[in-house]
Amino acid sequence: MASSSELLFTSSHEWLQPGGDVRRIGITDHAQHLLGDIVYTDLPKPGKQVKKGEAILVVESPKAAADVYAPVSGEVVEVNGALEGEPSIINQDPYGAGWLVAIRVSNPGETSGMMSEADYKKSIGE
């Protein structure tokens, strides 16, 4: 897994792994802190077509349920099955073992508006 400094970020608190046709997506450390203990993930099925900006899954904690939005368009080719039995992995390692889905990106140009880690941290006041 890439270090968080290599990832691309959205203003809605998702991250995207750089490079390649298939890229992993997750939620940021900031987002998992806001949610608290994650108790459930409603992951999409592989094969699902997603469009940039649409809600693709839900992450739930005792405090709230939050939509996770696709940072790019493409096809879900893999989901992190480990989260079904232990969704708290997202809290423990949001940029590594806590990834959510892998998407085969259909338009790599859609990443052009995403933020670096430094810009993301500025946007959330860190």
C-alpha positions in Angstrom: 0.0 0.0 0.0 1.1 3.5 -0.7 1.9 5.8 2.2 -0.7 8.5 2.8 1.7 11.1 1.3 1.4 9.4 -2.1 -2.4 9.1 -2.1 -4.9 11.5 -3.7 -7.7 13.0 -1.6 -11.3 14.3 -2.1 -13.0 17.1 -0.2 -15.6 14.5 0.9 -12.8 12.5 2.8 -12.0 9.7 0.4 -8.6 8.7 -0.7 -7.5 7.1 -4.0 -4.3 5.0 -4.6 -2.2 6.5 -7.4 -1.2 4.8 -10.7 -2.4 1.8 -12.6 -5.7 0.8 -14.1 -7.0 -0.7 -10.8 -6.9 1.6 -7.7 -7.9 1.1 -4.1 -10.2 3.6 -2.4 -10.8 4.2 1.3 -11.8 6.9 3.8 -9.4 9.2 5.4 -8.0 9.1 8.9 -9.9 12.3 9.6 -13.2 10.7 8.4 -12.8 7.6 10.5 -12.0 9.8 13.6 -15.2 11.8 13.0 -17.3 8.6 12.7 -15.8 6.9 15.7 -15.9 3.1 16.0 -16.9 1.7 12.7 -19.3 -1.3 13.1 -20.6 -2.0 9.6 -19.8 -1.5 5.9 -22.3 -2.0 3.1 -19.9 -2.8 0.3 -21.0 -3.0 -3.3 -20.7 -6.2 -5.4 -17.8 -6.6 -7.8 -18.9 -5.7 -11.3 -20.9 -2.6 -10.2 -20.3 0.4 -12.5 -19.8 3.7 -10.6 -19.6 7.3 -11.6 -17.4 9.9 -10.1 -19.1 11.7 -7.2 -21.9 9.1 -6.6 -22.3 7.2 -3.3 -20.9 3.7 -3.7 -21.1 2.4 -0.2 -22.1 3.1 3.4 -19.9 3.0 6.5 -21.7 3.0 9.8 -20.7 3.7 13.4 -22.9 4.0 16.5 -22.8 7.8 15.9 -23.7 8.0 12.2 -23.9 6.3 8.8 -21.9 8.0 6.1 -21.9 7.6 2.4 -18.6 7.0 0.6 -18.4 8.6 -2.8 -16.5 7.4 -5.8 -13.5 9.6 -6.5 -13.4 8.3 -10.1 -15.6 6.5 -12.5 -15.1 2.8 -13.3 -16.0 -0.7 -12.3 -15.7 -2.2 -8.8 -13.4 -5.2 -9.3 -12.7 -6.1 -5.7 -14.0 -5.4 -2.2 -12.2 -5.7 1.1 -13.9 -8.9 2.4 -12.0 -8.6 5.7 -14.2 -5.7 6.6 -17.3 -7.9 6.7 -16.1 -9.6 9.8 -14.0 -6.8 11.3 -15.0 -3.3 10.1 -12.9 -1.8 12.8 -9.9 -2.4 10.6 -10.9 0.9 9.0 -10.3 2.7 12.3 -7.0 0.9 12.9 -5.4 1.3 9.4 -7.5 3.6 7.1 -4.7 3.9 4.5 -3.7 0.2 4.5 -5.6 -2.8 5.6 -8.8 -0.7 5.9 -9.2 0.0 2.2 -12.8 -0.4 1.0 -13.0 -1.2 -2.7 -10.7 -1.4 -5.8 -12.0 0.2 -9.0 -10.9 -0.3 -12.5 -10.6 3.4 -13.5 -12.4 4.3 -16.8 -11.2 7.9 -17.0 -7.8 8.6 -15.3 -8.2 12.3 -16.1 -10.9 12.5 -13.4 -8.1 12.5 -10.8 -6.9 16.0 -11.9 -9.0 17.8 -9.4 -8.0 15.7 -6.4 -5.8 17.0 -3.6 -2.4 16.0 -2.3 -2.1 15.0 1.4 -0.8 18.5 2.3 -3.7 20.2 0.5 -6.2 17.9 2.1 -4.8 18.6 5.5 -5.1 22.3 4.9 -8.7 21.9 3.8 -9.6 20.2 7.1 -7.6 22.7 9.2 -4.7 20.4 10.2 
